């Protein structure tokens, strides 16, 4: 939120000594309104610094250019400057703006330029005669700026144009401080802080509404509230005979300084009052209100509505609408309608000031992706007592700046006036929560300066009525916070000792396993990533979206579901890096996926996901580059399973729409690992043009498995293993998994390791055939195996292969 220093000072009391922007910055931060930035604002960048007025003494044709003029300019130094100028309107006798050599100018567009002596078509130029856009004074570049004839040469140009300068506080406002979303609200906190610390009474200077009066009653518009829950108060007044034009310079300067673009006097006044008081206002073209009647209600789902920016939306039955007798004319507290908006032909307006439910406004704003200043204010809660004061202030300004007359009574429909919230605070609780002993009178005075009414006070504590401009306050802790921040959050004493209760670490083992695997992967060249748990539903098909957790109040249209898989968010990171020429990537992420089996039935699942793309090894003197592939990731996943002591696994081909040429590794019927190559159509969604390999490990299952497996220690075998190799010819379609299953049936307890080390395909083997070369390792821990024993086991293996796999043993 932006706050103007000059604007803020208008509401500080006259008896307050001058406070610099830096001092105010410290005060605001101390009260919890953290100043994140303090920037100087200039209506013209650079402030026309060092630019001077000059008189063109002579103007002749440039000897070497048809479109250039050679001028002599008096800038009050006693010496004439020779300046080459290309402006078509330059002539002798004119008073102009001159930038001398060494001066920096700030164009309306582009970077600042420091002038140097230059030769232009062979003639030296000692400066520049400036056009409006060259010094930030306007868009015009058709010719140079001409100053009044009585301007004295050498006079500072900044003295002629009376530029507006200000300092802007960028405040990081927390959601519970809606009362500080205006200049008056911030001024209230400043006065309370200074009253407490200087032991004086400082009151905010509120703008007067005494000049508000009703001129006639020729344009009455009635108001009826049907939805009293979402609109608890609605005020309005008619103003007749206005003239739509630019707002005055002082108002435009105020708005521009805080980043609000001036539009017209009516719109600017509503924006000015919003940032002054915090109360949003809306102006309707009164002649477009059918039946001269305002109705606040909800319309059926699917009702079409065209907004001020000419976009058609379909309403929800939950959207609160401002209607006339013909239908909806405004989304309450969010956005106006095209058919009732103020335009160049508008002469009569109806001005609205209301209290709308924060929940209703926020839902409507996000539902239709309409984020406005008004919605931002309403959704944080408004001062329900301030609708009429803001309305009078705006009507008064409109009458002064846009003409016209107030042509109706001030309508104020407030069906069920809200009582002030009662809150109690004990001094013992104040000390316990703040860690500081506050004098009873100090606490009372702080609350009084913030607008609280002291209802009751005794030796134990006090009871207060909470002002309407602080709708978030209801608990004793809220009252403590108000006292502490006005006293100064940096004034809290740091105790000499701190008492803590030791906690019991419940997930130490899980964290240790996670750290172990992370260290292992980092050692292999992987980088850990952390991606957003909220993702875009556009990445998923309708079938995949079933069972997902959908966001209700999503921050943007692109982030609208909790991720059902880690694949998509990881691909976003890969795409980001590929776009920046990081083509060889190895990522891993510990994260959660989210699932729903019905309303209120949600499940979180923990995953370890691996992502590999590009080369595993670059070209070097030791060898050529090696591209990543499925087998690298499969082997890595298998090694992680070994680290978790996982046994009795089953491998099956992957049947999934987003991965291809992959496998599923299962443990007792549950998926432990899913790995494969990401399909091209999925990569196209992220504009990825190189293969990506993905593995997803069921982290919950692996943690459960390692907890149930005990670590076993045994002596290293004293015997040496015996190795034999075997080559067999099989059908080309035969998978290596079939070989493994055939070996399992033999149940050779002395067979310790089987390794496929070559695959050979050739027509010489026969049509549709391939050769598999397999290494076998045998070990008997009790004695040395004899050739006869090993040959016997190899014989059983070959016989099984011939029978089970129809294999031909190569000699």
C-alpha positions in Angstrom: 0.0 0.0 0.0 1.3 3.5 -0.9 1.0 6.4 1.4 1.9 10.0 0.3 3.9 12.0 2.8 2.4 15.4 1.7 -1.1 14.0 1.8 -0.6 12.4 5.2 0.7 15.6 6.7 -2.5 17.4 5.8 -4.3 15.3 8.5 -1.7 15.7 11.2 -2.5 18.4 13.8 -1.2 22.0 13.4 0.4 21.9 16.9 2.6 19.0 15.9 6.3 19.8 15.2 7.6 19.1 11.7 8.3 15.4 11.1 10.6 14.4 8.3 9.8 11.5 6.0 12.5 9.4 7.6 11.1 10.1 11.1 7.7 9.1 10.0 9.0 6.0 8.4 10.5 4.9 11.8 7.2 5.7 13.6 5.1 3.7 11.1 7.4 0.7 11.3 7.4 0.9 15.1 3.6 0.8 15.2 3.4 -2.4 13.0 2.9 -0.6 9.7 6.2 -1.8 8.2 7.7 0.7 5.7 9.2 -1.5 3.0 10.3 1.4 0.9 10.6 5.2 1.0 11.0 6.8 -2.4 11.1 10.4 -3.6 8.3 11.1 -6.1 8.7 13.8 -8.8 5.9 14.7 -11.2 8.7 15.2 -13.7 11.5 12.7 -13.4 14.7 14.5 -12.5 12.8 17.6 -11.4 14.1 19.7 -14.4 17.3 20.0 -12.4 20.0 22.2 -13.9 17.8 23.2 -16.9 17.8 26.9 -17.5 15.8 29.4 -19.5 17.5 30.8 -22.6 16.9 33.5 -25.2 17.5 32.6 -28.9 19.6 35.7 -30.0 20.1 34.5 -33.6 18.9 31.6 -35.7 20.5 30.8 -39.1 20.5 27.9 -41.5 23.0 25.1 -40.8 25.7 25.3 -43.5 25.7 21.5 -44.0 22.1 20.4 -43.4 18.7 21.6 -44.7 16.7 20.6 -41.7 19.0 22.0 -39.0 19.4 25.5 -37.6 22.5 27.1 -36.0 21.5 29.3 -33.1 23.2 31.5 -30.6 21.5 31.3 -27.1 21.9 33.6 -24.1 21.6 31.6 -20.8 22.5 34.6 -18.5 26.2 33.8 -18.1 27.5 36.6 -20.4 28.6 34.3 -23.1 26.4 33.0 -26.0 26.1 29.2 -26.5 26.2 27.9 -30.0 23.6 25.2 -30.3 22.5 23.1 -33.3 18.7 22.6 -33.3 16.5 20.6 -35.5 13.1 21.8 -34.3 11.0 23.4 -37.1 9.6 26.1 -34.8 12.9 27.6 -33.5 13.4 31.3 -34.2 15.3 34.3 -33.0 13.8 36.1 -30.0 12.2 33.1 -28.4 12.5 32.1 -24.8 13.4 28.4 -24.6 14.5 25.6 -22.2 18.3 24.9 -22.5 20.3 21.9 -21.3 23.9 22.8 -21.2 26.9 20.5 -21.6 27.2 18.2 -18.5 23.5 18.4 -17.6 21.5 15.1 -17.4 18.1 15.1 -19.0 15.3 12.6 -18.3 13.2 11.9 -21.4 9.6 10.7 -21.1 10.7 7.4 -22.4 14.1 5.8 -22.3 17.2 6.2 -20.1 18.7 9.5 -18.8 21.1 11.2 -21.1 24.1 13.4 -20.0 24.9 16.0 -22.6 28.4 16.4 -24.1 29.9 18.8 -26.6 29.2 17.3 -30.0 29.8 18.0 -33.6 26.6 17.9 -35.7 27.3 17.9 -39.4 30.7 19.4 -38.8 29.5 22.2 -36.5 30.1 22.2 -32.7 26.9 22.2 -30.5 27.3 23.3 -26.9 24.0 22.0 -25.5 20.4 21.4 -26.5 17.2 23.4 -26.9 14.5 21.0 -25.4 11.2 19.7 -26.6 8.5 18.6 -24.1 9.2 14.8 -24.3 12.9 15.3 -24.0 12.6 16.6 -20.4 9.5 14.7 -19.3 7.1 17.6 -19.6 4.8 15.9 -22.1 4.3 13.7 -25.1 4.9 16.5 -27.7 8.0 16.2 -30.0 6.8 18.4 -32.9 8.8 21.3 -31.7 10.7 22.9 -28.8 8.9 24.3 -25.7 8.4 28.1 -25.9 8.5 29.9 -22.5 6.7 33.2 -21.7 8.5 36.3 -23.2 9.1 37.9 -19.8 11.2 34.9 -18.7 14.7 35.9 -17.6 17.6 34.1 -19.3 19.4 31.9 -16.8 16.4 31.4 -14.6 15.9 27.8 -13.3 13.2 26.1 -15.3 12.0 24.3 -12.2 10.9 27.7 -10.8 8.7 28.3 -13.9 6.8 25.0 -13.9 6.2 24.5 -10.1 6.7 20.8 -10.1 5.1 18.5 -7.5 7.5 16.6 -5.3 6.6 14.1 -2.6 7.8 11.1 -0.6 6.0 7.8 -0.9 5.9 5.2 1.9 5.5 1.6 0.6 3.8 -0.1 3.6 3.7 -3.9 3.9 0.2 -4.0 5.5 -0.9 -7.1 7.3 -4.5 -8.3 6.6 -5.7 -7.4 10.1 -5.0 -3.6 9.7 -7.8 -2.5 7.4 -8.1 0.6 9.6 -4.7 1.7 8.1 -5.7 1.3 4.5 -6.2 5.1 4.1 -4.3 8.3 4.9 -6.7 9.2 7.7 -6.2 5.7 9.3 -2.4 6.0 9.1 -2.6 9.6 10.5 -4.7 8.2 13.5 -1.9 5.8 14.4 0.8 8.5 14.1 -1.1 10.8 16.4 -1.7 8.0 18.9 2.0 7.1 18.9 3.1 10.7 19.4 0.5 11.4 22.0 1.7 8.4 24.0 5.5 9.1 23.7 5.4 12.9 24.0 2.7 12.9 26.7 0.6 15.4 24.7 -2.8 15.2 23.0 -2.7 15.1 19.2 -5.9 14.7 17.2 -6.3 13.9 13.5 -7.5 16.8 11.4 -10.5 15.3 9.6 -11.8 17.0 6.5 -14.9 19.0 7.2 -18.3 18.0 5.7 -20.0 21.1 7.2 -20.6 22.6 3.7 -22.7 19.6 2.6 -26.3 20.7 2.1 -29.2 19.6 0.0 -30.0 22.1 -2.9 -33.3 20.5 -4.0 -35.1 17.2 -4.1 -35.7 17.0 -7.9 -33.9 13.6 -8.4 -34.9 11.2 -5.7 -33.8 7.6 -6.0 -35.1 5.0 -3.5 -33.1 2.1 -2.1 -34.3 -1.3 -1.1 -32.0 -4.0 0.5 -33.2 -7.6 -0.1 -30.0 -9.3 1.0 -29.5 -7.8 4.4 -26.7 -10.2 5.4 -24.3 -9.2 2.6 -25.3 -5.5 2.5 -25.9 -4.3 6.0 -25.8 -0.6 5.2 -26.4 1.4 1.9 -26.1 5.1 1.6 -26.6 7.3 -1.5 -27.3 10.7 -2.9 -28.2 12.2 -6.2 -26.2 15.1 -7.8 -27.6 16.9 -10.8 -26.1 19.0 -13.6 -22.4 17.9 -13.3 -19.8 18.6 -15.9 -17.4 15.8 -16.7 -13.8 17.1 -17.2 -10.3 16.8 -15.9 -9.8 17.0 -12.1 -7.7 19.9 -10.8 -3.9 19.6 -10.8 -3.6 19.2 -7.0 -5.8 16.2 -7.0 -4.1 14.6 -10.0 -0.7 15.1 -8.3 -2.0 13.4 -5.2 -3.3 10.4 -7.1 -0.4 10.0 -9.4 2.0 10.1 -6.5 0.5 6.9 -5.0 0.2 5.2 -8.4 -3.5 5.9 -9.3 -4.1 7.1 -12.9 -6.3 10.2 -13.1 -9.4 9.6 -15.4 -12.0 12.4 -14.9 -13.1 14.6 -12.1 -15.9 12.2 -10.9 -13.8 9.1 -11.0 -10.8 10.9 -9.4 -13.0 12.2 -6.6 -14.2 8.7 -5.7 -10.6 7.4 -5.8 -9.4 10.4 -3.7 -12.0 9.8 -1.0 -11.2 6.0 -1.0 -7.5 6.7 -0.3 -8.4 9.5 2.1 -11.0 7.7 4.2 -10.7 4.0 3.2 -14.4 4.0 2.1 -15.0 2.8 -1.5 -17.6 4.8 -3.5 -19.3 4.2 -6.9 -21.0 6.7 -9.2 -23.9 5.6 -11.4 -25.3 7.6 -14.3 -28.6 8.5 -12.6 -30.5 8.8 -15.9 -29.7 5.1 -16.7 -31.2 3.8 -13.4 -34.5 2.3 -14.5 -37.4 3.2 -12.3 -35.3 5.6 -10.2 -34.9 2.7 -7.8 -31.8 0.8 -6.4 -32.3 -2.8 -5.3 -29.5 -4.8 -3.6 -30.1 -8.5 -4.2 -28.8 -11.7 -5.8 -29.7 -12.8 -9.3 -30.1 -16.4 -10.6 -27.0 -18.4 -11.6 -26.2 -17.9 -15.3 -27.6 -14.4 -15.6 -25.4 -12.5 -18.1 -23.8 -9.2 -17.1 -21.6 -6.8 -19.0 -18.9 -5.0 -17.0 -17.5 -1.5 -17.5 -14.6 -3.0 -19.5 -17.2 -4.5 -21.9 -16.6 -8.1 -20.8 -19.6 -10.4 -20.5 -19.7 -12.7 -17.5 -22.2 -15.2 -16.2 -23.2 -14.5 -12.6 -23.4 -17.0 -9.7 -26.4 -17.0 -7.4 -23.9 -16.0 -4.7 -22.9 -12.7 -6.4 -24.4 -9.7 -4.6 -25.7 -7.3 -7.2 -26.8 -3.7 -7.3 -29.9 -3.7 -9.5 -32.5 -1.3 -10.9 -36.0 -2.4 -12.0 -34.6 -3.8 -15.3 -31.8 -5.9 -13.8 -28.2 -5.8 -12.6 -26.2 -2.7 -13.0 -23.1 -3.3 -10.7 -21.3 -6.2 -9.0 -21.6 -4.9 -5.4 -18.2 -3.8 -4.1 -16.3 -5.2 -7.1 -17.0 -3.7 -10.6 -19.5 -1.4 -12.3 -21.7 -2.3 -15.3 -21.4 -0.9 -18.8 -25.0 0.2 -19.0 -24.9 2.4 -15.9 -21.4 3.8 -16.0 -20.5 7.5 -16.0 -19.5 8.7 -19.5 -18.8 11.9 -21.4 -22.6 12.5 -21.8 -23.4 12.0 -18.1 -25.0 15.0 -16.4 -26.7 13.5 -13.4 -25.2 10.9 -11.1 -26.2 8.8 -8.1 -23.3 8.3 -5.6 -23.1 5.1 -3.6 -21.4 4.5 -0.3 -22.2 1.1 1.3 -21.0 -1.7 3.6 -20.7 -5.1 1.8 -19.8 -8.4 3.4 -16.0 -9.1 3.1 -16.7 -12.8 2.3 -19.2 -12.0 -0.5 -17.0 -9.4 -2.2 -13.9 -11.6 -2.0 -15.6 -14.6 -3.5 -17.2 -12.6 -6.3 -13.9 -10.8 -7.0 -12.0 -14.1 -7.4 -14.8 -16.0 -9.1 -14.8 -13.5 -12.0 -11.1 -12.6 -11.8 -11.9 -8.9 -11.1 -9.4 -7.5 -8.7 -10.1 -3.8 -7.9 -9.1 -1.3 -5.2 -12.7 -1.3 -4.0 -12.8 -5.1 -3.7 -9.4 -5.1 -1.8 -10.8 -2.7 0.8 -14.2 -4.4 1.2 -12.8 -7.9 1.6 -10.7 -6.8 4.6 -13.7 -5.3 6.4 -15.0 -1.8 6.4 -16.0 0.8 9.0 -19.8 0.5 8.8 -20.1 3.9 10.6 -18.2 5.8 7.9 -20.5 5.4 4.9 -22.3 8.7 5.2 -19.3 10.8 6.1 -17.4 9.6 3.0 -20.5 10.2 1.0 -20.8 13.8 2.2 -17.1 14.4 1.6 -17.3 13.2 -2.0 -20.6 15.0 -2.8 -19.1 18.2 -1.4 -16.0 17.8 -3.7 -18.2 17.0 -6.7 -20.2 20.1 -6.2 -17.0 22.2 -6.0 -15.1 20.6 -8.8 -17.7 19.3 -11.2 -20.5 21.8 -10.6 -24.1 20.6 -10.2 -26.4 20.5 -7.2 -27.3 18.0 -4.6 -30.7 16.9 -5.8 -32.0 14.5 -3.2 -32.0 13.7 0.5 -29.0 11.6 1.6 -30.5 8.1 1.6 -29.2 5.9 4.4 -30.7 2.4 4.6 -29.4 0.7 7.8 -31.9 -2.0 8.7 -30.1 -3.5 11.8 -27.7 -1.0 13.3 -24.6 -2.9 14.6 -23.7 -2.5 18.3 -20.0 -1.9 19.1 -18.1 -5.0 20.1 -17.3 -5.2 23.8 -13.9 -6.4 24.8 -12.3 -6.9 28.2 -8.6 -6.9 29.2 -7.0 -7.7 32.5 -3.7 -6.0 33.4 -2.3 -9.4 34.4 -3.0 -10.8 30.9 -1.5 -7.7 29.4 1.7 -8.3 31.3 1.7 -12.0 30.5 1.3 -11.6 26.8 3.4 -8.5 26.3 6.2 -9.3 28.7 6.0 -5.7 30.0 4.3 -4.0 32.9 2.1 -1.1 31.6 0.8 1.7 33.7 -3.0 1.5 33.8 -3.4 5.1 32.7 -0.9 4.6 29.8 -2.9 1.6 28.5 -6.2 3.6 28.8 -4.8 6.6 27.0 -3.4 4.6 24.2 -6.8 2.9 23.6 -8.6 6.3 23.9 -6.3 7.8 21.3 -7.2 5.0 18.9 -10.9 5.6 19.2 -11.8 3.0 21.9 -14.4 4.0 24.4 -13.6 3.1 28.0 -16.7 1.5 29.3 -15.4 0.3 32.7 -12.0 0.4 34.5 -10.9 -1.0 37.8 -7.8 -2.3 39.5 -8.0 -5.6 37.6 -8.4 -4.3 34.1 -10.8 -2.5 31.8 -13.7 -3.0 29.5 -13.9 -1.2 26.2 -16.2 -0.6 23.2 -14.3 -1.3 20.0 -14.5 1.4 17.3 -16.2 0.4 14.1 -13.0 1.2 12.1 -11.4 -1.9 13.8 -13.7 -4.7 12.9 -11.0 -7.4 13.4 -10.8 -6.7 17.2 -12.8 -8.8 19.6 -10.3 -10.7 21.8 -8.1 -9.6 24.8 -5.1 -10.5 22.7 -6.2 -8.0 20.0 -6.3 -5.2 22.6 -2.8 -6.2 23.8 -1.5 -5.9 20.3 -2.9 -2.4 19.9 -1.3 -1.3 23.1 2.0 -2.9 22.3 2.3 -1.4 18.7 1.4 2.1 19.8 3.9 1.8 22.6 6.3 0.6 19.9 7.1 -3.0 19.0 10.8 -2.2 19.3 10.3 -1.1 22.9 9.5 -4.6 24.2 12.2 -5.6 26.7 14.3 -8.6 26.0 14.3 -10.8 29.1 17.6 -11.9 30.7 16.5 -15.5 30.6 14.0 -17.6 28.6 12.0 -20.5 29.9 11.2 -23.3 27.5 9.6 -26.7 27.7 11.7 -29.4 25.9 9.9 -31.0 23.0 10.0 -34.6 21.9 11.2 -35.2 18.4 8.7 -37.6 16.8 9.9 -37.8 13.2 13.7 -38.1 13.8 14.0 -41.4 12.0 12.0 -40.2 9.0 14.1 -37.1 8.7 17.3 -39.1 8.9 16.2 -41.3 6.0 15.2 -38.3 4.0 18.6 -36.7 4.6 20.4 -39.9 3.7 18.7 -40.2 0.4 19.1 -36.5 -0.4 22.8 -36.7 0.3 23.1 -39.8 -1.9 21.3 -38.0 -4.8 23.3 -34.8 -4.4 26.5 -37.0 -4.5 25.3 -38.3 -7.9 24.9 -34.8 -9.3 21.3 -34.1 -8.6 19.8 -30.8 -7.4 16.9 -30.6 -5.0 13.9 -28.5 -6.1 10.9 -27.3 -4.2 7.8 -26.6 -6.4 4.4 -25.2 -5.7 1.8 -27.6 -4.3 -0.9 -25.6 -6.2 -0.9 -26.1 -9.9 -2.9 -25.5 -13.1 -5.9 -27.8 -13.9 -5.2 -27.3 -17.6 -2.3 -29.8 -17.3 -4.8 -32.6 -16.6 -7.5 -34.4 -18.5 -11.1 -34.6 -17.3 -10.5 -38.1 -16.1 -7.4 -37.1 -14.2 -9.3 -34.2 -12.5 -11.7 -36.6 -10.8 -10.6 -36.9 -7.2 -8.5 -33.7 -7.3 -8.7 -31.1 -4.6 -10.0 -27.9 -6.1 -9.2 -24.4 -4.7 -12.2 -22.3 -3.7 -10.4 -18.9 -3.3 -7.5 -19.4 -5.8 -5.2 -16.5 -6.2 -5.1 -16.8 -10.0 -6.9 -18.7 -12.7 -3.7 -20.6 -13.4 -3.3 -21.9 -9.9 -6.6 -23.6 -9.1 -6.0 -27.1 -7.8 -3.8 -28.9 -5.4 -1.4 -31.1 -7.4 -2.4 -34.8 -7.8 1.1 -35.5 -9.1 4.6 -34.1 -8.9 5.3 -34.6 -12.6 3.8 -31.4 -13.9 5.3 -29.0 -11.3 8.7 -30.6 -11.9 8.3 -30.2 -15.7 7.7 -26.4 -15.0 11.1 -26.2 -13.4 12.8 -28.2 -16.2 11.2 -25.9 -18.8 12.3 -22.8 -16.9 15.9 -24.1 -16.9 15.9 -25.3 -20.5 14.7 -21.8 -21.6 17.9 -20.5 -19.9 20.2 -22.9 -21.7 20.6 -25.3 -18.8 20.1 -28.4 -20.9 21.6 -31.2 -18.7 19.4 -31.5 -15.6 19.1 -33.9 -12.7 16.4 -32.9 -10.2 14.8 -34.6 -7.2 12.0 -33.4 -4.9 10.4 -34.6 -1.7 6.8 -33.4 -1.9 3.1 -34.2 -1.5 0.2 -35.0 -3.8 -3.4 -34.3 -2.8 -6.5 -36.3 -3.4 -10.2 -36.2 -2.5 -12.7 -39.0 -2.3 -15.6 -36.6 -1.4 -16.5 -33.4 0.4 -14.3 -33.1 3.4 -12.5 -36.4 2.6 -8.9 -35.5 1.7 -5.7 -37.4 1.6 -2.0 -36.4 1.3 0.6 -38.7 -0.1 4.4 -38.3 0.3 6.6 -38.8 -2.8 10.2 -38.8 -3.8 10.3 -37.7 -7.5 13.3 -37.9 -9.8 13.7 -36.0 -13.1 16.5 -36.5 -15.6 17.1 -34.9 -19.0 20.0 -34.1 -21.3 23.5 -35.7 -21.0 24.8 -37.6 -18.1 28.3 -36.9 -19.2 29.7 -34.2 -21.6 32.3 -34.7 -24.3 35.9 -35.0 -23.0 39.2 -36.5 -23.8 38.1 -39.6 -21.9 35.1 -40.2 -24.1 32.1 -38.9 -25.9 29.0 -37.5 -24.3 26.5 -40.0 -22.8 22.8 -39.2 -23.0 20.5 -39.9 -20.1 18.1 -42.8 -20.6 15.5 -44.9 -18.9 17.9 -47.5 -17.7 19.9 -44.9 -15.7 16.8 -43.8 -13.8 15.6 -47.4 -13.4 18.9 -48.4 -11.9 18.9 -45.4 -9.6 15.4 -46.2 -8.4 16.5 -49.8 -7.7 19.5 -48.6 -5.7 17.3 -46.5 -3.5 15.1 -49.5 -2.9 18.3 -51.4 -1.8 19.1 -48.6 0.6 15.7 -49.1 2.1 16.3 -52.9 2.3 13.3 -53.6 0.1 12.9 -57.2 -0.9 10.4 -59.4 -2.7 9.6 -56.8 -5.4 7.6 -57.4 -8.6 8.2 -55.6 -11.9 5.5 -55.1 -14.5 5.2 -52.9 -17.6 3.8 -49.5 -17.1 0.2 -48.7 -18.3 -0.1 -45.0 -17.9 -1.0 -42.2 -20.2 1.8 -39.7 -19.4 4.8 -42.1 -19.3 5.9 -44.6 -21.9 8.4 -47.4 -22.1 8.3 -47.6 -18.4 7.8 -50.1 -15.5 6.0 -50.3 -12.2 7.9 -51.8 -9.3 5.5 -53.2 -6.7 5.9 -54.3 -3.1 3.2 -56.8 -1.9 0.7 -55.4 -4.4 1.4 -51.7 -3.7 3.2 -49.5 -6.2 6.6 -48.6 -4.8 8.1 -47.0 -8.0 6.7 -45.8 -11.3 9.3 -44.8 -13.9 9.5 -44.1 -17.6 10.0 -41.5 -20.3 7.6 -38.6 -20.3 5.3 -38.7 -23.4 6.0 -36.1 -26.1 2.4 -34.7 -25.9 2.9 -34.0 -22.2 6.3 -32.3 -22.9 4.6 -30.1 -25.6 2.4 -28.6 -22.9 5.6 -27.1 -21.4 7.4 -26.4 -24.7 10.1 -29.0 -23.9 11.8 -30.4 -27.0 14.2 -33.0 -25.5 13.4 -36.3 -23.7 12.7 -36.3 -20.0 12.8 -39.3 -17.7 10.7 -39.4 -14.6 10.6 -41.7 -11.5 8.0 -41.4 -8.7 8.8 -43.3 -5.5 6.1 -44.0 -2.9 7.8 -42.4 0.1 5.2 -43.4 2.6 5.5 -47.1 1.6 9.3 -47.0 1.7 9.3 -45.5 5.2 6.9 -48.1 6.4 9.0 -50.9 4.8 12.3 -49.8 6.4 10.6 -49.6 9.9 9.5 -53.2 9.6 12.8 -54.6 8.4 15.5 -55.2 10.9 19.2 -54.7 10.0 21.0 -58.1 9.8 24.7 -58.5 10.3 26.7 -61.5 9.1 30.3 -62.5 8.6 31.8 -61.9 5.2 32.1 -65.2 3.3 35.6 -66.8 3.3 35.0 -68.5 0.0 35.4 -66.9 -3.4 32.4 -66.8 -5.9 32.5 -68.8 -9.1 31.4 -67.0 -12.3 30.0 -68.6 -15.4 28.7 -67.0 -18.6 25.9 -68.2 -20.8 24.6 -67.1 -24.2 21.2 -68.1 -25.4 19.1 -67.3 -28.4 15.5 -66.4 -27.8 12.5 -64.7 -29.5 13.1 -61.0 -30.0 9.9 -60.2 -28.1 11.0 -62.1 -25.0 11.5 -59.7 -22.0 14.4 -60.1 -19.5 11.7 -60.3 -16.8 10.8 -63.8 -18.2 14.4 -64.9 -17.8 14.3 -63.7 -14.1 11.1 -65.5 -13.4 12.4 -68.7 -15.0 15.4 -68.6 -12.7 13.2 -68.1 -9.6 11.4 -71.4 -10.3 14.7 -73.3 -10.0 15.3 -72.1 -6.5 19.1 -72.3 -6.5 20.2 -71.1 -3.1 23.9 -70.9 -4.1 23.1 -68.6 -7.1 23.9 -65.2 -5.7 23.9 -62.8 -8.7 22.6 -62.7 -12.3 23.7 -60.0 -14.7 22.7 -59.3 -18.3 25.8 -57.9 -20.0 25.0 -58.1 -23.7 22.2 -58.2 -26.2 22.9 -59.0 -29.8 20.5 -59.0 -32.7 21.3 -60.2 -36.2 19.6 -62.0 -39.1 22.3 -64.7 -38.8 20.6 -65.8 -35.6 17.4 -66.3 -37.4 14.3 -64.3 -38.2 12.9 -62.5 -35.1 15.7 -63.8 -32.8 18.1 -62.2 -30.4 21.0 -63.3 -28.2 21.2 -62.7 -24.5 24.6 -62.9 -22.7 24.2 -63.5 -19.0 26.7 -63.8 -16.2 26.0 -66.1 -13.2 27.8 -65.9 -9.8 27.7 -68.9 -7.4 28.8 -69.0 -3.8 28.7 -71.6 -1.0 29.7 -69.9 2.3 30.6 -73.2 3.9 33.0 -74.6 1.3 34.6 -74.1 -2.1 32.3 -75.1 -5.0 33.6 -77.8 -7.3 33.4 -77.7 -11.1 31.0 -80.6 -10.9 28.6 -78.8 -8.6 28.7 -75.6 -10.7 28.2 -77.6 -13.9 25.2 -79.3 -12.4 23.6 -76.0 -11.5 24.4 -74.6 -14.9 22.8 -77.7 -16.5 19.6 -77.1 -14.6 19.6 -73.5 -15.7 20.1 -74.4 -19.4 17.4 -77.1 -19.3 14.9 -74.6 -17.7 15.7 -72.0 -20.3 15.2 -74.5 -23.1 11.9 -75.7 -21.7 10.4 -72.5 -20.3 11.7 -70.0 -22.8 12.2 -72.2 -25.9 15.8 -70.9 -25.8 18.7 -72.2 -27.9 22.0 -72.4 -25.9 24.9 -71.0 -28.0 28.1 -73.0 -27.8 
